[in-house]
Amino acid sequence: MNEFSKLNETTPWQELTEGMKIFTGGNSRDFNTGEWTTIKPVVNEEKCRHCLICTPVCPDSAIPVTESRRGTIDYAHCKGCGICAKACPFGAIEMKPVKPAEKR
């Protein structure tokens, strides 16, 4: 068990790390880091050519590839940075506001 897995809303303040920093690698899948975003990428399936350029530019690995095709964006980990939309040569990804009811 990693030390960071013990950090949650019941952790005593004495056990929290300075600045809530996590000093272990490979932990982004363990936290829903996309829950605070106010904007999200929305794919226009008609424009998407599955060129997969959006996948490697995503800093959160929130755009999976399945059978050589772009998968559904993982909004639980997408922070809404917009890099995928900027990189898409077909204009298939548009950044749209997240409605309060859509919050994770």
CORURTA-V159670 format. One record per residue. RES is the residue in three letters. PHI is phi in radians with two decimals (* if undefined). Layout:
# CORURTA-V159670
res:RES phi:PHI
res:RES phi:PHI
This chain:
# CORURTA-V159670
res:MET phi:*
res:ASN phi:-1.36
res:GLU phi:-1.05
res:PHE phi:-1.17
res:SER phi:-1.21
res:LYS phi:-1.51
res:LEU phi:-1.40
res:ASN phi:-2.76
res:GLU phi:-1.18
res:THR phi:-1.80
res:THR phi:-1.18
res:PRO phi:-1.09
res:TRP phi:-1.05
res:GLN phi:-1.16
res:GLU phi:-1.70
res:LEU phi:-1.31
res:THR phi:-1.43
res:GLU phi:-1.05
res:GLY phi:1.18
res:MET phi:1.00
res:LYS phi:-1.34
res:ILE phi:-2.01
res:PHE phi:-1.79
res:THR phi:-2.14
res:GLY phi:-1.48
res:GLY phi:1.15
res:ASN phi:-1.89
res:SER phi:-1.12
res:ARG phi:-1.33
res:ASP phi:-1.54
res:PHE phi:-2.27
res:ASN phi:-1.41
res:THR phi:-1.32
res:GLY phi:-1.54
res:GLU phi:-1.22
res:TRP phi:-1.70
res:THR phi:-1.17
res:THR phi:-1.97
res:ILE phi:-2.49
res:LYS phi:-2.45
res:PRO phi:-1.41
res:VAL phi:-2.13
res:VAL phi:-1.61
res:ASN phi:-1.55
res:GLU phi:-1.05
res:GLU phi:-1.21
res:LYS phi:-1.53
res:CYS phi:-1.18
res:ARG phi:-1.90
res:HIS phi:0.93
res:CYS phi:-1.31
res:LEU phi:1.21
res:ILE phi:-1.15
res:CYS phi:-1.18
res:THR phi:-1.11
res:PRO phi:-1.26
res:VAL phi:-1.48
res:CYS phi:-1.23
res:PRO phi:-1.22
res:ASP phi:-1.89
res:SER phi:0.90
res:ALA phi:-1.64
res:ILE phi:-2.07
res:PRO phi:-1.37
res:VAL phi:-2.08
res:THR phi:-2.26
res:GLU phi:0.90
res:SER phi:1.07
res:ARG phi:-2.32
res:ARG phi:-1.19
res:GLY phi:-1.55
res:THR phi:-1.26
res:ILE phi:-1.11
res:ASP phi:-1.50
res:TYR phi:-1.20
res:ALA phi:-1.19
res:HIS phi:-2.08
res:CYS phi:-1.27
res:LYS phi:-1.70
res:GLY phi:1.31
res:CYS phi:-1.25
res:GLY phi:1.51
res:ILE phi:-1.09
res:CYS phi:-1.09
res:ALA phi:-1.14
res:LYS phi:-1.18
res:ALA phi:-1.38
res:CYS phi:-1.17
res:PRO phi:-1.30
res:PHE phi:-1.83
res:GLY phi:1.14
res:ALA phi:-1.48
res:ILE phi:-2.02
res:GLU phi:-2.12
res:MET phi:-1.50
res:LYS phi:-2.25
res:PRO phi:-1.11
res:VAL phi:-1.55
res:LYS phi:-1.37
res:PRO phi:-0.90
res:ALA phi:-1.20
res:GLU phi:-1.50
res:LYS phi:-1.03
res:ARG phi:-1.49
